[in-house]
Amino acid sequence: MKVIILDNAQEIGKAAGQLFVDAVKENPEIVLGLATGATPIPTYEYMYKAYEKGEVSFKNVRTYNLDEYVDLPKEDKNSYYTFMHEQLFNHTDIKEENVHFLNGNAEDVDAECLRYDEELRNAGIDIQLLGIGRNGHIGFNEPSEAFTKTSFKVQLTDSTIEANSKYFDENPMPHYALTMGVGSIMTAKQVVLIATGKEKAEAMAAMINGDVTPQCPASILHFHPNAVIFMDKDAASLL
């Protein structure tokens, strides 16, 4: 596990964004696993600005997102489908058919998760981007008694609902989501995790200095052969 501590979120966005831009330039058909939330926004901004400058093309890149809310229309302003288009896809030349999401509105959730897992196995994620929750979750893999394996429907914890409900000002926040499992995340050739802000400090301390345990799902990255962790000084303040 390689740990990189930088001054602030913008510095991390630049460093992580450059990592992704360089990877796309090296392999224009790269497969990326992508995350949502406030943390990766500076990274996505760096990536699409590199495209706007003519430095990189995303037209042959394929992406697979970590998770999606259940029973939230994909056109809703708070869906992760909408988030990814507003924060990255709409600003680049990526092809719509090359972006992939779990369908949180599927009639048969189990069949949908099996479908997504088969796509992930066939595609093979080259780089998986992650954030981390205040309770150490990655994707929507909440603290539990065992590490999850494949995609599944999860009931969100109170702390996750509290952290995300600020974005839902009209409709109540969904209490369920579909997410890649920890096992699926760990199959990526490289994992890049970003953490910013003091509210993530306890989770980062538990992840880096604590035991590898499903009570802190992100701690599994100790076992990944190529994990890069970007933190700002606030997130690293308890190390």
Disulfide bonds with the S-S distance in Angstrom:
none
